[in-house]
Amino acid sequence: MPPVPGGVPQQSGGLTAQPVFVMPVPEVQQPPMGQGVPQEVPHAPDRAMLHSTELTRTYPCSACGAQLVFDPVGQDLLCPSCGNRSPIQAANTPVQPRELGPAIADLRARQSQAAGPQVTGEWEVKCQNCGGTTGFNGSLTATRCPYCATPIQRDDVHNAPARLPVDGVVPFHIGEKQAHELVEKWVSGRWFAPSNFRKYRRIGAFSSLYTAYFTYDADTESWYTGERGDNYEVRVGTDSDGDPIYETRTRWYPVQGQVGNEFADLPVLANDNLSRNRIRALEPWPVEQARSYSPEFVAGHLCRTYDHDAEEALPEAQQRMEQAIESTVRHDIGGDQQRIHQLQTSWNWLAYKHLLLPIWLLTVVYMDKTYQVYINGLTGQVSGDRPWSKVKIISAILAVLAVIAIVILVYSHMHHGSGHPPATHVAPTPKHHN
């Protein structure tokens, strides 16, 4: 089947790779790229206090002047000082995907004309509440003042012309109290963790964090050639008891075919310095709940922008997609075994969304080593690391060996007792009286 001109090469593991092509789908309406800022549905004026000199924003309470935070339980802005609540003003609109090819081309063009904001090293700002210096490390975009705990957001990152804008957010649904209960249950269930570690969890750093994700949509068509193997048994002899011996053999038939795959919202973490395997264990993410982004949802929580853009994060998504495509091909071939000789995939549609997803994070330093426990801020799924207690492990092994020894001893005693020959009763010799 003739390939479509253009495209970028696709890797398909050990299979024969053919070009990967990205083609727009006319019927899907994309939001205009403009300067990288998505169009927003009109809503009430932004209640944030913007600090133009520091390029930051805060959310002061209209009742007492303290700082508002987003409350996962009430799904609104809450003042911890006076209890005043304010509804979220951002419109709840669904998130639309962006076609990857044009978006990246536009991004690279803008990057060649303007430098993006600093998202490496440390970026310092002056807290407008107390005057103290607050540091934003790396891709961190929302934090708290270390002196007065004022929630501060960088206002120069998410809509910067030289960066991909945030398309949507799935706000926290699990509050701090429930998150503490979940992590307590998880840590308490680590039987072989040191006792001291199970106490340290109470003084570890516990924080709520929005992490940067790219989710990918794709529509693919794949053509393949290969072989289908059907197993059958052949009698090849008999064993020493005269029973038949069979050998499994395979008949191979040439096959070829075409399959289609559709992928929706396949998530890829776009941040460094987090355990990818542990966070991967938090899936699935209910990204269908994503709504248009507003910094209101970030108020009072930590937040990170991406370390890798949508093009740089794509290989991980493609690898997972290619595995699914190969699985579809093998299912289409059928039989007991399959051989794939050639696999050619055309990517008719490839799109992404830039989302912020919520995680509760416990960080504990134990014996000079850092351990982290992650909680999905939407589903409550927990995944984490913990130390192992050598004393507890050795004690458990000794206990098991002791039980085994006791079982062997009891079995041996019973077997030995039943092995004694029965007592012989000798009948008395009758006396004969003359």
N, C-alpha and C positions, 0 to 999 in steps of 0.2 A: 504494500500500500504506500503510495508516494507521500513523503513528508511535506509538511507545510513549510515554505521558506522562512528562514529566520529562527530565532529562539536561542535558548541557552541549554547546554548539555545536561542530561539527567544521569545520575548514578543509580544503578539498580543492583547493588551488592555484587555478587559474582555472576550476574546475568549479563547478557549482551545488551549494552545501553544504547539507546537511540536518542535523538534530540528531544528536549522538552520544550513545548511551545506555549506561550501565554497569549491568548486571544480574547479580546473583549466580548462580552455577551450583550448585545444591544438592548435586550429587553429589561435588563437590570439597571435601575436608575441610581447613579452615584451622586453623592453630594459634591458640589463644586469644590475644587481644591483651593482656589484663590491663593492666599498666602499661607496655607496650611492650617487656617482656623476654620473649623466646621461652622456652617450656618446654625444659628440658634433660634429656637422659637421665642418670640418676644415674651418677656415676663417682667415682673416687678423690678424696680431698680435694685442693683446690688447693694446689700446692707453692709458689706465688708468695709472696713476702714483701710484704705490703700495708703501706703507710706511710700511715696514716690522717690524719696531720697534713698531709701533702702531697698526699693523694689520688693516690698513685702506687703502682706495683708493680715489683718486680725479681725475678729468678730466680737466687738464689745456688746454687752447686754444693754438694751434700751432702758431697762428698769434700774439697774444698779451700777452699770459700767464695768462689771467683771467680764470675763471672756466666755463666750458661748462655745459649746462643743457639740459635735454630732452625737446623738444618743441612739445606739442601735436598737434599743427596746422600743422607744417611742417613735423612731424614724423621723426625728425632728431635731432642732437645735435647742440645747438645754443649758441653762446657767447653773452651774454647780453651787454658786453662792446663794442665790435667792430663789432658785427653783423655777424661774421664769422660762417658759417654753415659746419657741417661735417656729412656725411651720417652714418647711423647705420651700423656697421661692422658685427653684429651678423647675422648668417644665419636665414632666415625665414622658419623654418621647423615646421611641425605640431607636436603637443604634443601627445605622446602615453601614454595610461593608464598603470598603474602598478597593478598587481594582489595584493590584500590587504594582504592575509594570508602570503605568502612568504616574502613580503616586511617588514611586522611588525616583523616576526620571525628574519629576518636578522638585523633589527634595534635593537631589544632587545639584540641580541648577541653582536653587536658592542657597545651598551651602557654598557654592563657588562665588557667590556675591556677598554673602554676609556670614560672619562668625557666629556660632551658636553660643548660648550662655555657658558659663563654667560649670561642668558637672563632674569634674575630677579634682582631687586634692581637697582643700578646705576653703569654703567661701564664708566670710564673716560678715555679720550685719549687727547693727545696734538695735537692741530691743527698745521699741518706742514706748513701752510701759515703765520700765525701770532704768533704762540706759545701759544695762549690761551688754556684754558682747556675746552673741549667739553664733555658733559655728554650724554650718551645713557641710557635712562630710560627703564627698563624692556625689552620687546621684540623689541624695536626700533632698526633698523639696518641701517637707513639712516637719516641724519639730516643736519643741517647747524650750522657752528660755530657761537656762539652768539656774537662774537666780530667782525668778518670780513665777515660773511655770506658765507663762503666757504662751498659748499656741500661736505659732508664727508660720506663715506659708510664704515661700518664694513666689513672687508674682511674675517672674521673667522666664519661666521654663516651659510650661505646658503649651503655651501659645506662641512660643518663639518661632520666627519665620524659618530658621535653619534647623528646626526639629519637627518631627511628626507630631501633630496635635493628639491630645487624648480624645478618643471618640466616645467613650462611655465609662461607667463605673457600676459595679454591683456593690451597694453599700453594705456595711456590717449589719448582720441580723443577730449575731450572738453578742450579748453584752458582757461586760467585764466579770460580773458575778458568775454567770454560767460558764465563762471561759475558765475561771479559777476552779470551778467544780470539775470541769472536764480534765484539766491538767492534774488536779489532785488525784482523781480516779486513775489516770494513766500512770502517774509516778508511783502511786501506792500498789499498782499491779506489777511493778517490776521487782519480783521477788528476789532476784539475785543482784540487785543494786545495793551498794553499801548503805548502811543505815544512816550515816551522816549525810549522804547525798539526798536521801528522802526528806531530811530536815532542811537541807540547803534550798530546796525548791521554794520554801516560804520567803527566802530573802534574795532569790534570784531576780534579775531584771525582767519584768513582765510588761509587754508593750503591745499596742495595736498598730498594725502596719499595712498600708496599701502597697502592694507590689505591682510592678508593671508587667503586663502580659500582651502578647500578640496572639489573636486567635485567627485561624486560617480556614477559608472556604475554598473548595476546589471541585471542579467537574472534569473527569478524565475519561478517556477512551484508550484501551490497551489492546494491541494485537499480539498474538503469541503463536509460537510453534513449539512442539515438544512431543512427548510420548506418554501414553497411558499404560499403566501396568496392572494387569489382573492376575491375582495369585491363584494357584491351583496346587493340589497335592498329588504326589506320585508315590506309589508304593515301591520301595527300593529294597525290601528284604524283610527278615524277621529277626526278633531278638532271641536270646537264649531260652525264653519261655515259649517261643513259638508265636508271640504276638507280632502283628505286622508293624513295620517301621515305615513312616511316611516322610517325605521331603517336600518342602514348599518351594515351588518354582513360580516364575512370573512370565506371562506373555505380554510383550510390548507391542503397542500399536501407535503409528504416527498420528498426531492430532494437530489441529490448528484452530484458532477461534478468536473471538473478539468479546471483550467484557467492558462494562462501564462502572465507574465508581463515583459517588458523590460524597464529599466531606463537608461537614459543617462545624464551625467553631472548635477546631482542634487547637488546644491551648499550648503555648510555649512561653515559659518564664523568660523574661528579658533582662533580668538582674543578675549580677555577679555576687559573690561572697555569701551565698545562701546555698544550703544543701539541695541540689536539684533532685536527687533521688528521694529525699524526705518530702520535699514539696510535691513531687510527682505523685507520691502516695496519698496526697490529699484529694486527688481527683476522684470522681468527676466534679467539675465546677458548674453550678447552674447559671451559665452565662446567658441563658435566654432571659434572665431577669435584669440584664444590663439596661441602664437608662442613660440618657444624655448626661455628659459630665458636668458637674458644678463643683467648685472648690468648697461649697458648703458641706459636702459629705466628708471632706478631709479635716474639717475644723476639730482640733483636739487630738488628732491621730498622726502618727508618722506616715510619711509617704515618700516613695521613690519614683523617679522617672526612669526611663529605660537606659540600660548600659549598651544594649545592642538593638539596632533599629529593625524594621520589619524584614528587610532583605538579609541582614546578618543573622537573624533568628530563624529564617526560613529553612536552612538545611535540616534542623532537628524535626521540623514538621514534615518535610519531604521524606525523610527516612521512615517516619511512622506511616505516612501515606503509602510509600512503596511496599512496606511490609503488608499492609492491608490489600494492596493491589495484587501482590503475589499470592496471598491467601485466596483472593477471589478467583485468580487464574487456576490454582490447584483445585478449587471446588468445581470450577467449570470443566476441567479435564476429567475429574471423577476417577473411578477405579480405586485400587488399593495403594498404588504408588504413582507418583508423577515425576516426570522430568521436563524441565523448561529449558529449551535451547535458545530461544530468542524472545525478548519481551520489549515491545516498543510502545511508549505511552505518549499521548498528546494531551496537553493540559489546556482544555478549552476555556477554562475560567479559573482564575486564581486571585483571591481577594483576602483582605485582612481587616481586623478591627484592633485598635489600640485601647485596651481596657485596664482599669485598675481593679484588682481583686484583693479582698481583705484576709489578713492572717493575724492571729494572736501568736505572739512569740515569747517563749520563756528561755532566757539565757542564764545558765548557771556555770560558774567557774568552780571546779572541784579538782583538788590536787594539781593546780596550775594548768588545767586543761578545760577548754570551753565545751559545754554541751548545750544543745538547743532542742527545744520541743516546739513543734509547729501545730497550730490548730486552724482548721478551715473556718474562717469567720462566718460562713454561711451554713455549712452542714454539720460542723462540730467534729469532723474526722480529725484524729490526732496521729501524729507521726513524729518520732524524735530519737535522739541518741541518749545513751546513759552509760555510766561506768559499770563494770562488773566487779563484784566482790570475790576475790580469790578465796577468802576465808569461808564464805557461804558456799561457794562451788565445791571446795574440798570437803566441807562438812556434809554437803548433800551426797557427794560421791562415797564418802565413808559410810554414811547412813544406808545407802543402797547396797554397798558391799556387806554391811552388817546384816541387813535383811536377807540377802542371798545366802550368807553363811548360816543364818538361823534356819532357813528353809532347808538347806542341804543337810544340816545336822538333824533336824526333825525327821526328814525323809529317811536318812541313813539309820536313825534309831528305830523307826517303825519297820523298815525293811529288815534290819538285823533281828529285831524282836520276833518277827513272823517267820524267820528262817530257822529257829531252834526246832529240833525234832521233838515230836510229842513224847511225853513221859511214858515209860514202859511199866506197866503194872504186871508184876509176877504173882500169879495165883499161888497161894500157900500149898505146900505139898501135904496131901492128907496123910494122917497117921493111921497106920493099921494096928489094930489091937488084936492080939492073939486071944 
